[in-house]
Amino acid sequence: MGDFMIKMTSYKQVLSFSTVLVSAALMGSIVSNAQAQTAPDASVAPPKERDVIVVTGARQRQESAKDVPLAVQNFSAVQIKDAGIDRPADFIALTPNVSFIQTTNVGESQVHIRGVIQPRDTEPPFAYVLDGVLVPNPNAFNQELSDIASIEVIKGPIGSIYGRNAIGGAILVNTMKPRNQFEGQINAGYEIEGQEYKLGGFISGPLASNVYGRITAHISDRKGYFDNITRNTKEDPFQEQVLRGRLIIDASESVEFDLQAGWGHIDGYAFAFNNQLSFTPGFTQGVNTGDTSLPFAGNLASFNKQDRWNLSAKMTWDVADGVLSAFVAHNALDENMGGEGAADLALFGLLGPPSPVNPSPTDFFTNPALYEGYGPTDRDGSQYQERNQEDTSAEIRFTSDGQARFRYIVGAYVISFQRDILLLTGDVGFGTSIRQAPVLVNGAAGTQGTGGNNDNSAWAIFGQAAYDITPKLEASLALRYDKEERENTNTVTGPVALIGVKRKNNFDQVQPRISFRYKANDAISLYGTYGEGFRSGGFNALGSRNAILTIDGKTNTTVRDDFPKETSKSFELGFKSILLDRRLSLNGALFSTKVENAHFFQFFPFSLARVISIVQENEITGGEFDFNFLLDDNWKFFGGAGILNSKIGKNDEVPASIGKDFPFTPDHSLVLGVQYDRSISSNLDLVTRLEWNQTGKMWFDTENTKGTERPQLDLVNARIAISGDNWTASLWSRNLFDKKYNVDAVVLNVPPPAGLTFNFVTKGTPRTIGAELSFKF
């Protein structure tokens, strides 16, 4: 009853907030109309020019955001600067019904969109597009954002346009293009809590006749936020370097070539877990994923190294009836990481029958003298992972004239990619370096692992058409067919897994999307959409099912060594409006989505199997709105709200979870902010900004086990900046009130006779305060 009342209170907050906004919009419309019929007041300065917001990726053509029958949250270059957006987590925090979770290494971030989640070890639920080129590796998403022109977050399945994995939406990032003008900028910053230094900038301009270039660079070095009480050092150091070049060649008045190359390097941390189990240092409160009191006490220093490269060439050719465009791209990403684990040799059965000096796996979980994962002694394990990918892709499409009554796009896409994965666990003991773990894979005592080389290829054909039935009513249809072939070659010897064993599977899907948009007037448009999406299936480590059956003793498991594709069907009704003499933009939507064969990550404690299991049905309903309101030339209010009701409809792996909330789907989200801009002299401008973000209660396991939820979370950010003719200085703080919280948790249910539930939790970032200074030239 208590949970019900809390949820109803949250819903009432959102409903009340929505009512106030809609009432304000209607009242403002009445006032605006009244003002239009009276003489203007000469003492009131005219409003600033408010440009039409243009989006480029929602339907792969330039059009007004108000005219797109999709939910799109967009951020311009000015908004990115004013909000201090540096990484994906920053703009996602401003997007209702979208959440970002930074897990224990930089590549394994998670983005959840409208109840469609991104589990560990599988594909993301969104397409990531950089300057019109699809980036297929999810580990490349979480990086420093510098020199960005715009960001678009598309919510709802959009596989009809972007294909496989766009089951929840798409995120489009556009960088600044070089122009026929020499310019440059240098940025420097320092953050106090993490002792982080940042330095970056760009230089851009003409290189030759009709040739323009731009180079962007960024480096950051952070000591870390959290102390390790055993090693007397920081648990989470982080360094990143980014270098990107872009070349625009105007071959003729109608042909443009866009060439890009990029490199990035990360040297950071991994597996910075707090282990919530009795007998571990500082843990006395029982199962509680909200407990943030545990210190970091592991004796092994972790590491996370990532190197990424990208090359792309894009051509656009203006022809008589439209634009012919094509791109070819190559990406490579190598990532490895290692650190402390919770594994003991006894768990592997490598020490023979149980004895006083060789405890059984059950003793490991029940005897406080034995268990010591993520703690200060050598009685623990280690883990090592490699996740490398190399891919080559190409696309060609024709986009017809956007002003014609009948508009269409046709195209084709192809990709080939290889993804190699290695996961090792062992008992390092006595100070053995975890960096030696890879050489132990071929049968050395004390190490076990899983791994595979994945050779994949996919192709697609797609098309979309829009037709103005009347000047006010548009109907549009998009259709795409994707086919993917996957082959896995096992690379690690195990109890039932032999090196060289191959597995193959194919996945294909037709993804339609049909929409109607009605322009009620110049200020308001309404739309309705039905769309489908899919996420490719794949392979768990060879032998996973046998290990779960024999070692974990879970004889009723539905987990298999491969898993099927995930599909979604979604209905959406929405509106978009620009009111009050273009001072207020207000958008809203209601949606219903049914997900079949939803992918969900599980970790089995005895076999140490990490697998993707299947939740057969996930039923999602929800709503959201967002707004931007320019009160006058100085005051701007912005925000939005979202409600999610995501329920498990069928789950053969855990039947007790039916009717429970799907994990990682908060029941509501709220964003509210205010920005004050003012010229304080002829050449000085002031910008102050305050943001409040609330995320509702969220569960980390399918059974919604008591104590395994994250409570409602409230975070506040603040920023103040002063700008001159060619410089800007700013002070900022994120998590201003230093809210302590755990951002992520892995929940484990240990089978009888131990019968325990325990968790690995990841701390959220504490309050950060920093300063930045930039110069233009």
N, C-alpha and C positions, 0 to 999 in steps of 0.2 A: 504493500500500500504506500510505503514511504517513497519507493522508487517511482511509483505512478504519479504521486503528487509532485515530486521534483520535476519529472518530465512535463507534466501539465503546466507547471510554473514556467518552465523554459518556453513551451509553446505559447503561453500567454504573453511572455516578453516579446517574442517575435511578432505575434499577432498585433499587440499594442503598438509596437514600433512600426509595423507595416501600415496600420490604420492612420497613425500620425503622419507618415510620409504621404500616403495617398490623399489624405485630407489637405495637407499642405499644398500638394500639387494642384488639386482642384481649386482651392482657395486662391492660389497664386494665379491660376488661369483666369479666374474671374477678375482678379485685380488687374492682371495684364490687359484684359479686354477693356476694362473700364479706363485704364490709363491711355489706351490707344484712342479713346474718344475725347480726351481732354488735351488742352495745350500742354506741351512739355514744360517742366520747371527748369528755368535756366540755371538754377543753383545746383542742379544734380548733374554730375559728370556722366557722359554717355558710357554705356557698358563697354568693356573690352571686347574686341572682335573674338567671336567663338567659332572656330573652324569646325567643319563637318568631320566627324571621326571616320576615317577610312580604314577598313580591314582588307587584308590581301589574301589570307589563307583559308577563311571559312568556307568559301566555295571556289578557291583557287583563281580568283579574279579580284580586281580592285572594285569595291563597292562600299556604300555607306553602311556603317554598322547597324543603323536603324532599319535598313532594308534586308538584312540577312535573317532568314528564318531559323536561326540557331542561337543558343546561349553563348555569347562571346564576352569575356572580360578582357579588355585591352588596356595597355599601358603605353603612353607615348614617351618620347625621350625626355620631355619636361617632367612628366610624372615620375619617371625612373630616377631622375636627378633629385627632385624634391623629396621623394620617399627614401632616398639613399639605398636603392635596391642594388645589392652586390652579388647575391646568390639566389638560386631558384626558391629557396625557403622564404625569401623576403616577399616576392610577389605572390606566391601561393598563399601566404598568410593573409593577404588582402582579398582573397577570392573565396566567397562563400561556397560551401559544400566541396571544397578541395582541400586536402591536407597533405603535409609533407612530414616525413619522419626520417631523420638522420640516424641510421643505425651505427654499428660500431666500426665501419670503415667508409671512406668517402664514396666508393663506387656503389655500395649497396644501400643507396637511399631508396625510399619508398614514396610514391605519389598515389594517393587514393582519390578517385573522382566519383562523386555521387554514389557512393556505396560500392563501386567496383574497385577492388583493392589490388595492390602490387605485393604479392607474397615474396619472401626471400626465394632466391634460386630459380626464378622464372621470369617470363617476359613482362614488361610494363603494360599497363592498361591504356597507354596513350601513344600517339605518334609524336616523336620529337623532330621538328623541322627547323633547320638552321639556314637562313637565307634561301628558302625555297628548296633545299636539298634535305631529303629524309636521312636522319642519323639513326641507324638500326641498333646500335649498342646501348643498352640502358645505363651502363656504367659510365658513359661519357656525359650524362646529363648534368650531374652535380659538379659544376665548376664555376669559377669566378666569372661574373658577367661584367665586362668592361666594353665601353664604346658601343653601347646598344641603342638602336634607333627605335625599336618598338618590340612589344611582347604581346602575344595573343593567346589566351587560354580558352579553348573551345570545349564545352561540356556536353556530354551525351555521345553515344556511339556514332562514329563518323568514318567507319571502315569503308563506306561507299566511295569516299574520296581518298583516304590515306591507307586503306588496306589493313592487313593483318596487324593485330594488337591495338588498333585504335578503337577498342571496345568501350572505353570510357570517355575518350575525347582526343584532343591534340594540343600540343604546346608549340607555338611558333615563335622563334626568336630571330629578329632581323638586326644585323649589325649596320653601322654607319657606312655609307658608300663614299668613296673618294670623289672629290669634285674638282672643277677647274679653278681651284683657289688654294693657295698654299696656306696651311693652318696646322697647328699642333697644340698639344696640351700635356702638362705634367701634373700628376696627382701624387700626394703623399699623405699618409695617415698613421695614427698610432692608437691602439686600444689598450686600456690600462689593465683590466682583469686578466686577460690572456697574455699580456705583454706582447702584442702583435704589431709588427711593422708592415706597412704596405707602401709600395712604390709602383707607379705605372704611368701610362700615357699613350699618346699616339702622335704620328706625324703623317700628313696627307697633302696631296696636291698633284699638279700635272707633271708627267714625266716626259711626254713628247706630244706631238699633235694628236689629239683625240685619245690619249692614253693617260689614265689617272691611277695613282697608287696610294695605298694606305697601310701603315704598319702600326700594330697595336701590341703593347707589351705590359705585363703585370707580374710582380713578384710579391709574395707575402711570407712572413715568418712569425709563427706564434709559439710561445713556450708551452702554453696549455692552461686549462682552467682548473683542473683538479689535481690535488696532491695524492701521491702514493706513499702511504705511511711505512711500507716495508723498504722500498728502494730510496726513499727520501728524495724524490724527484717528481716532476709532473707526469701524470698518467697519459696525457693526450697532446703531445707536441704536433705541430702541423706546418708544413712548408708547401708552397705552390708557386710554379712559374708558368706563365702563358705567353706565347708569342704567336701572332696571327698576321698574315699579310693578305691583301686583297688588291686585285688589279682589274680595272674596267677598261675595256678596249671598245671604242665606238668605231667598228669597222666601216660602217656607212651610216647614212641617216636612218636606216631601218634595221641594222644588225648590231647587236651588242654582245660582247663576250665578258663574262664575269668569272674570273679565275681566283681561287682562294687556296691558301695553304695554312695549316695551323699545327702547333706543337704545344703540348702541355706536360708538366711533370709534377707529381705529388710525392712527398715523403712525409708520411704521417703515422698514425697509430691504428690499432685494430683490436677488436674483442675487449673493449673497455667495459666489461660487465661488472655489476655487483651481483654476487650469487646469493639469492635469498633462500637460505636453508639454515635450520638450526645448526649450531656448532661452528658457523663461519663467523669471523670477527665482526662484532658489533650488531649481530642480528639476533634479536630477542623477542620480536613482536609477532611471530607466526607469519602466515602467508599474507602478504600485502604488497601488491605491485606499486602502491602509492608511497611506500616507505623510501625516503631519500637519505636516511641517516647512516647507511653503511659506508665505511671508507673504502677506498681502493687499497687493497693489501696484497696484491699478487706479487710474486717474486720474479716473474719473467717480464722483461721489457718487450713490448710488442712493436711491430713495424708494419707499414703499409706503403708500398711503392707502386706508383702508377705512371706509365708513360703512354701518351696518346698522340697520334698523328692523323691529320686529315688533308686530303687533296680533293678539289672539285673544280669542274669546268662547266659553266652554264651558258647557253646561248639563247637569246631571244631575237626573233625575226618578225618584224611588223610586215605583214602581207596585206593584200587588198581587203580581205574579209575578216581579219583577225590577227592572232599572234601565234606563230609556231615557236615552241620552246623545247629545249632538251638539256639534260645534264648527265654527266658521268662523275662518279665519286668513288674515292677509295679511302677507307678508314682502317686504322690499326690501333689496338689498345692492349697493352700488357700490364697486368696487375698481379702482384703477389703480396701476401700478408702472413704474419705469424704472431703468436702470442700465447698467453696462458689458456689452459683448458681445465675441464673438470674430470678428466679421464685418468683412471688408474689402471695399471697393468692387469689387475684382477678382473676388470670389466672385459678384457679381451680374451680371457681364458688362456693366457699365454704362460701362466705360472703353474699350471697343473691343478690337481684337485685341491679343494679348500683345505686349509690347515691353519694352525695358530699363526704362522708367518705368512700365509697366503689366504687372505679373506675371500669369501665368496662375493659375487656381485651384490647379493642382498645385504651382507654385512657392510658393504661399502656405503649403503644409503642409511643404515640404521645405527652404526657404531660411531659415536663421536670421536673416538680415538683414531679412526681411519680416515674419515672424510675431511678433505681440506682443499677443495677446489677454489681457485682464485684467492689463495691465501699465502702466508709468508713462508711456508716450508716447501721442501722438495716433494712432499707427498701429494702431487697433483700431476696434471697432464699438460700437454702442449698441443697446439693445432697449427696447421700450415695450409694455405690455400693459394692456388693459382687460377686466374680467370683471364684468359687471353682470347682476343677475337680479331679477325681480319676480314674485311668485307669489301666487295666491289659491286656497285649498283649503277643503273642507268634508267632514265625515263625520257619519254618523248610524248608531247601532247600538243593539240591544237585548241586554242581558245578563240571562240568567235567574237565578233563585235559586241561589246557589252551594252551598247545603246539600242541594239535591234530588239524588236518585239519577241523574236525567238532567239534564244541564246543557248550555246551548247559548248561542251568540252569533250574531246575524245582523246584517249592516250593508252600507253602501255608502259609497264614497269618490269624490271628484272633485277634480281640480286643473287649473289653467291657469297656465302660467308662460312667461315670456319671458326668454331668456338671450342677452345680446349680448357677443360676444367680438371683440377687436381685438388683433392681434399685429404689431408693426412692428420691422424691423431696419434699421440704416443705419450709415453711416460719418460720425460727427459731426465728428471732426477739429478741430483749431485752436480747441478750447474751446467749440464750439457746444453750447448747452444741450440736453440730452436732452428737457427739458420742451417743446421746440418740435417734437418728433417728430410728434405728431398732425397738424400743419398741413402736413406734407410728404407725406401719404398720396396725394394726387391727382396723382401723376406727377412730383413734384419729383425731380431727380437725387439719387442717393445713398440712396434709401429704397425698401424693398420691404416688403410685408406681406400678411397674410391676415386675414380677418374675416368675421363673419356674424351676422345676427340670427336667433335661433331662437325660433319660436313653437310651443309644445308644449302639448298637453292630454292628460289621461289620466283614466280612470275605472275603478272596480273594484267588484265585489260579492264578499262573503266571508261565510263561516260556519264555525263550529266547534261540535262537540258532544262531550261526555264522558259516559260511562255506567259506573256501578259494576256490573260483571258479578257480582262478589261483594263483600263488605265489604273484601276485600284487593286485588282486581284491577279496574283501571280501563282501559277502552279509549277512545281519543279520536281524532277525525278532524277535520281542518281543511282547507278548500278555498277557494281564492280565484282569481278570474279578473281579470286586469289587461289593459287595452288602452290603448296610447299612440300618439298621432299627433304626428309631428314634421315641422316645416317650417323649412328653412334658406334665408335670403336672403343672397346674397353682397354684401358692402359694400366690397370693395377690388379694384381693377383689378390683374390680373396677366397673365402670358404667355397663359394660356388661360382666364382667369376674368374675366367681365364683371360690372359692378355690376348688381344686380337679378336675377341668375339665381337661380331658385328650385329647391329640391330637396325632395321629400317622401318620407316612409317611415312605415310603421306597424309596431308591435311589440305582440304579445299573447302571453299565457302563462297556462296553468292551473297553479296551484301547490298540490299536495296535501301533506299531512303527516299521518301516522298514527303513533300512539304507544300503547304498553302500559306501565302502571305497576303494579308488584306490591309491596304493603307486607308485607315478610317479618315484621315486628313493629313495635312502636312506635318502634324505633330505626333501622331500616334499610328502605330502599325500593330497588327495582331497576326499570330502565326500558329500553325499546328503542324506537327512533324511525327512521322513514324520512321524509325531506323533500326538497323540490325548491325551487329559487329561480332567479331570473333578474335580469340587469342589462340595461337597455335598450341598444340599439345607438345609433348616431348618425352624425355627419358629420365627416370630416376636412376641412381647408380645401380649397376648390374649386381644382383644379389640382395637388394634392399628388402624385398618381400620375404625372402627366405630368412634373413637375419631377424626381421621383426617377428616372424612366426616362431623361430627356434630359440633366439636369445631373449627377446622381450616377452615371449610366451603369449603374444596377442593373437590367438588362433582365429579370431573373428575379423581380422583386419581386411579392409577392402583395398589397401594400398597395393599397387602393382609396380613392376619395374619400368613400365611406361604409363603415361597418362593421356587422356583424350583432350581434344580442343575444348575451349570454353566459348559459349555463344551467349549473346544478349539480344533481347527485343525490347524496344523502348518507345513509349508514346510521350509526347510533350506538347503542352499548350502554353503560349507565352505572349507577352506584349513588350513593345519598346516604345519609348516616348521621349520627346524633347519639348519641354514646356517653358513657360514663363520667359518668353523672348530669348529662348535658347539658354536660359540660366540653369535649368534643371533637366537632367537626363535621369529617367526612371525606367528600369527594366525588371521584368519578373517572369517566372515560369513555374508550372506544375508538371511533374513527370512521374511516370510509372515504368519500371524496368524489371524484367524477369531474366535472371541469369541462370543458365543451365551448365552443369559441370564446372562450377566455380573452383578455381585453383586455390589451395590453402596449404601453407607450409606447416609441417609437423616435424618434431624432433623426438626420437625414441631414445630414452636414457640408457638402457642396457646395451643395445647394439650400436648406439651412437649414430643411427641412421637418420639423415636429414632428407626428407622426401616432400614431394608435392602430392597431397591427397586431394580427394574430390568431394566437394559439397554439391550434391546433385541439383538442388534448387535453392536459389536465393531471390527473395521477392522484395523489391525496393520501391517505395513511394516517397515523394518528397516535394519540396517547393523551395523557391529562393527569390530574392530580389537584390538589386544593387542600385545605387544612386550616386550622383554627383550634383551638388547644388551650389551655385555661385551666388551668394547672397548679395554681394556688391563687388566692387573692384578689389576689395581686400580680403573678404571672408569667404572661405570655401568649406563646405561640409561634404563628407563622402562616407560611404559605408555600404552595408548590405547584411543579409541574414539568410540562413539556410536551415531547413529541417529535413532530417532523414529518418525513415523508418525502414530498416533493413532487417528482414527476418529470414531465418533458415527454414525452408519449406521441406527439404528432404536431405538427409545426411546418413547414409548407411554406415559410414565409418564410426560416427558417434550419434546413435539414434536419440540419445537423451538431449541433444542440442536442438531438436526440431521445435520451432517456435521461439527460439532464443535470438538475441541480437547477433548479427554477423560481426565478427571481430573487426577492429580498426575502422568502424563506421560510427563516428560521434553522432548523437541524436540531434544536435543542433550546432550551428556556428553563427557568430555575430561579429561584425566589423563595424566600427564607428570611429570617425576621425574628423579633425578640424585643422585647417591650414589658414594662416594669416600671412598675407603678402603686403608689403608696403615699401614705397620709396622713401628713404629717410634723408636723402639729399639728392642733388642733381645727378650724382653718379654712384650712389649706394642704394642697394635694395636689400630688404630684410624678408626672410621666409622662416616662419615658425610652424611646427607641425606636431600634432599629438594623435596617436592611434591607440585604440583599445580593441583587442581581439579576444573573444571568448569561444572556447571549444567545449562542447558538452561531454558528458561522461562517455567513455569508450572502453569496450571490453577487449581483452587480449586472447581469450580462448572461446571456442565454440559453445562450451557448456555454460558460459557466464558464471564460472565458479566464484563463490563469494571470496572477496579479497583480491581478485585478479582483474580489477577494472582500474582505469585511470580516472580519477575524479575530474569534475569540471575544472577547466584551466582558464585563467584570466591573465593575459599579458598586455603590458602597456609599453609603447615605444614613443620616444620624443626626439625632436630634432630642431636645431636652430642654425640658420645660415645667413651670412652677409656676403653680398656680391658687389664687386666693383666692375669697372669696364672690362677687365681681363683676368680677374681672379675671383675665387670664392673660398671662404673660410667657414667651417661648420663644426658644431659640437652635437653629439648624438648619444642616445642611450637606447638599448634594446633590453626588454625585460626590466623596465625601470625600477620596479619594486622588488626585484630579486626573488621572484617566485621560485620555490624549489619544487621540482617535479621530475618524474621519470617519463621520458619520451617514448620508450619502447620496452617490450617485455616478451620473453619466450617462456611460455608456461608449460611445465612438464607434469604429467600425472604418472607417478610411479606405481606399477601394478602391485598387488599384494604379493608377499606378506608385508612389504614395507608400507604400502598404502599412503605414501606422502604426496603432497603437491608442493613443488618448489619452482622457483623462477630465476631467470637471468634478466636483470633490468638494466636499462641504459639511461643515465642521467641526462636531463635537458640542460641546455646552456644557461648559466647563471646570468645575472645582470652584467652587461657590458657597457662601458663608457669610452667614447673615443673622440678624436678630433681629426679633421681632414683639411687639406689645403690644396687648391688646384690653381694653375696658371695657364692661360691661353696665350698663344703667340701666332 
